[in-house]
Amino acid sequence: MSEEDKELAAIKFKKMLELQRKYAALQQKPQPKPEVDDLTLVRSKLTDRGPEVLDAALSQYPEAAKEVVRYLARLYRSGKLNETISGEDLYTLFYDLGLRVRLETTITYVKDGKRVSLSERFRRGE
């Protein structure tokens, strides 16, 4: 083999090694995680009574609540929102948007070591 053929073979060999390294690097990249749907993402960021407020809002105002969930999910994915959302904060958000979410509430007190609801006490006439 002539000197030029040896140089050409060396260049081809180096190029082949470089391509193999690039291909191996592409194969080793982690596969992207499947996207979590908006509702699951937002639900995972709720604390306290947040899931209860979200369920009530979805049942009372389905379209508007879904739009709020989409927007919150977009904020989480973009990194503009990182904190968890408490039930009180979520309720305030819906209230400020004009959505009066009605929650199941009870008033209880402890009498003689027993928890008694106020409505039960009124029914008994105590």
N, C-alpha and C positions, 0 to 999 in steps of 0.2 A: 504494500500500500504506500501511496505517496504521502508526503507531508500534508498536503491539502486535504486528502481524504481522511487522515487521522484527525485533523482539526475540525472538519465538518462532522465527523462521527462524535467527537467530544461535545460539540455544540448541540447536536441533536440529543445526546444523552442527558446533558444538563437541562435542556428544555423539557424532555420527557420527565425527569425527576421533579421539576418545578410544577408541571401539570399534575403529576401524581400527588404532590403535597397539597395543592389547591383542592383537588378532588377529595382527598382525605379530610381536609378541614371542613369542607361543605358537608360531608357525611357525618361529622362529629357534632355539628351544631344541634342544640336541643330542638326537638320538635315544638312548635308553638302550642300552647295550651288551648284547649277548646274554649271559646268564649262562653262566659257565664251569662245567662239571661239577666235582664235588668232587674226584675223583681227579686231574684235570688241574691244578686249583688247588694241591693239596697237592704234587703231583709237581714243580711249578714252584718250590716253596719249599725243596726238598731239596738238600743239598750233599753233597760227598764221596761216601760209599758209601750215602747215603740212598735213592736209587732201588733199589739192590740189596737193601737191607733191606726196603723196602716190597714189592718183588716177591716176596721169599721169604715174607714174612708173609702176603701175599695168597694165595699158593699153599698154604701150610701151614694157615692159619686164615682162610679167606675171609670168613666172616660177621663175626667179631670185628675183623678188619683193616678191613673196609669201615665198620664202626661207628666205629672210631678215625679213619678218614679223614673221615667225615662230621663228627665232632666237631671235628677240626682245621680243616676248611674253614669251619665255623661260627665258630670263633674268629678266623680270618683275615678273614672277611667283616664281623664285628662290630668289628674293629679291636683286639681284646684281645690278639692275637698278631700281631707285625709282623716278627719276626726269621726268618731261615732256620733250618732244622732240619738238623743234621748227621746222618750215618749213625749215629754213636755215640749221640747223643741219642735218635734214633728207636728204636734197638735197646734202649736203657735204658727207654724208655717201654713198649715191648712186654713187656720182661722184668718190669718193675714191675707190669704188669697180669696177670702170670702166663702170658704167651705166650712160650714158649722158642723163639725163631726160630733155626733152624739155618741157618748160612751156609756156603757153599763156601769153605773156607780151605786154603791150601797154605803150607808152610814151605819157603823156598828159601834157598840160600846161594851165594856166589860162590866158585868154585874155578878157578884158572888162567884167570880172565877170563870164565868161563862160568857162567851161572846154572843151578844144579842143584837140583831139588826133593829134599827129604829122603826122600820115599817112593821116588824113583828110586834114590837112593844105597843104601837098604836092600835094594831088589830086586836090585841088582848085587852086594851083599855087600861093599861097600867099608868 
